[in-house]
Amino acid sequence: METAEKLYLAAGRDGDLHAVGAKLPDAGDDSEYLIFAYDGGLVASRAGRDIYDQILSGAPYERCPLCGRGIASTLDHQLPKSEYPILAVTPANLVPACGTCNQKKSNMAPTSASEMLLHPYFDRLGATQWLQARIHEESPARAEYFVVPGDDWNAEFRDRVTRHFTFFSLSRHYALAAAGKIATDRIQHAGLLRRAGAHQLRLHLEEAAEGYWTVSGNTWEGALCKALAESDWYVSGGMNEI
């Protein structure tokens, strides 16, 4: 298990987790016991649950790092324990996740680099604001989310980010969340427009976007505020048409 962990950590740093299976020691007849060490030990026992909760608490602001929206309430095996039992209780293979993402991911085992979803412990998206949105100026207004690759991303990493974004249907999930935020914020924005004018409303939205970026990086809320700030239609009174 210690050897497997070292191989996993090295593969994670190198972006080769999809190929680590061929290098791992064979668990043999111990496979079922290793899986039970997670199900019966880490999850079900009191002492094990303390460790489980420590790993779970690593999710920034309790948000699921796979979707950035749900509440992290469970641990997901980045490489499934059914396929890689020797990694069943390896901490680096246990990622906080919301129930929806955990269920969606299920026992998916990548066979190539392009199939590997993002690993929040190893994959660094850099300082690029890669998550962006555009406002469809209609009633009701809606936001469309998309990925803008960073200048420092290679082709393989770009494909992985895009696959992750598509696999978890993040464009749809973010758009649904944005629809609710647009509807609830429009009264406040209309009032600011009326009192202070379009320039101050745009500035308010830009500062809100910067706040989200500074605290949490790429978030659907930050991308929405940025897109609203860039919409001349919205800051000129489009919210009154919603």
N, C-alpha and C positions, 0 to 999 in steps of 0.2 A: 504493500500500500504506500509506503514511503517512496519507493522507486517510482511508482505510478504517479504520485503527486509531483515529484521532481520533473518527470517527463511532461506532465500536464502543464506545469508552470512555464517550462521552456517553450512548449508548443504555443501556449497562449501569448507569450511575449513575441514570438516569431510569426504569429498569425497562421499557425499550421494545426490548429486543433482538429480540423477535419481529417488529418492524416495520423493523429496520435494513436489511434486504435491499433495499428500494426506494430507499434513499439511497446505497448503496455504488456506487463506480465499477465499470464493466463490465470484467472481466478479458479478455474477448474471446478471441483466439487464444492468449493467455498462460496460460489456465487450467491446461492440462496441465503446464506448466513450473512453475507455482506449487505445484501438488500434488506434483510431483517434488522441489521445494525442501524439502518436509517429509519425504517418504518416502526420498529419496536423500541429502538433505543433513542435515536435523536428526536423523533416525533412524539412517541408515546410515554417515555419515562420522564420523571421529574427532572433528574440531573441533565438528561439529554435535551430536554425542552429549554433549559436555561441557555444552552449553547445555541440551539435553534433560534431562540429569540435574540441572542446577541448578533447573530448573522443577519437576521431580519431587520434589526435596528440600524443596519448600515445603509439602508435606503435613504437618500437625502430627502428630508421633509416628508418621509413616509410615502413618497411617490414611487410607483413602479418604474424602474429604470428601463424597462422594455418598451413601454408605451408613453411614459411621462405624464400620464393622466390618472390612472387608477391608483388605489391605495395598496401598497405592498403588504399583503396579508399572508403570504405563503412563500416557500422556497421552491425554486425551480431548478432542476438539474440541467445545466447547460448542455452537457452530453448525458443522454438518458441512462438511468441506472439499469434499465432492462437490457441495454446494449453494452454498457460499461459498468458492470457491478463493482469492479475494483475501485471505481471513483464514487461509489454511492455516498460516502461520508467525507469526501475530500472537500474542505471548505471552499477552495477556489472554484469548484464545480457547482456550488450552491448559490444561486442568485435570487435576491428578493424579487418578488413579482406579485402582481394582482392575480386574482383567481381567473379572470378572463384570459390573460396572456398565458398563464400556466396551462390552462385547458386547451387553448389554441395551439400552443407549441407541442403539447403532449409528448410523445416518444420520438419526435423527429430526430433522426441521426444524419448529419450532413455527410455526403460522400465526396464533396469537392469544395474548394475555397469559395466558390460563388454561392454555394448553398448554406454557408455558415452565417448564422445570424450574428448580430453584434453582441459582444461580450462586454458588459459594463466595467469589468475589472481590468480589461486589457486594451480595449479599443478606445482610442482618444480621437475625438472629432476635431480637436484643435480649437482655435479662437474664431473659427469661421461661423458666421450666421447662416448655416446651411438650410435651416427650416424657414421657409418663407410662405407668404400667402398673398393672394390678390382678391380684391373685393369686386364681386359682380354687382354692378350698380342697378339694382332692380328692387322690386317690392314683393316679398321681403328680401332684403339684401342678404347675401351669403358670401362666405369666405371659401376660397379654394386653396388648399395647401399642397405644396410641392417641395422637392429637394433641389437645392442649387449646390452642386459639388464644390468643395473647397479647392483652392488652387494647388494645395499641397497633397491632394488625394491622388493616388495612382488608380489605374483603371479597375483593378481588382477590388480595392476598397470602395470605390464609387459604386460598383455593382452590388457589393454587400450592403451598403447603406440603403440603396434603392430597394433591394430585396427585402430587407428588414422593414422598411417603410410600407412596402406593398403587402408583405406577409401578414402583418398585424393590422392591415386596413387603416393605417393612421390618418390618411387623408380624410376618410369618411368620419372617423371618430372625432378628429379635431374640428371638422366642419360642423358637426352636430353640436359640439360644445360651444363653438364660436357663435352659432345661431342664437343660443340662449343668452350669451354674454352681450351680443349686439342688441338684442331685444330689451335686456334689463338696463344697459348703460345709455340707451339713446336719450332718455329724459334728462339725465345729467349732462350729456354732451350738448343737447339742444339748449339747455339753460346756460351753459358756458358760452356757447356760440352767441346767444342773445345778449349776454352781459358783457362779453369781452371781445367777441369777433372771431373770425376764422383763424387768424394767426395764433391767438392764444389757445384755441382748441387744438390746433395742430401741434403746438408746443407741448400741451398737456399730454397728448397721445404719444409723442416722441419720448417724453420723459418717462411715461409709463412703460413703454417698450424697453427703454434703457434699464429701468428698474428690474424688470423681469430678466433681462439678459445678464445683468450684474449678479443677481442672486442665484439664478438657476440655469443660465445658459440658454440653449435653444428650447423654448417652450411654445405651446400653441397660443398662449395668451400674449406673449411678447411679439410673435409673428403677426398676430391679429392687430395689435395696437400699431405696429409699424405699417401694416397695410392700410389701416384706416387713416393714419397720418398722411400717407402718400396719395390718398384718394381726394382729389379736388371736389368731387361730387359730394362726398360725405362731409367734409369740413365746411362746405358751403351750404349745408342744410339738408343733405341726403337723409340724415336720420329722421327727419320729419316726414319722409315718404315711406318709412318702414311700417 
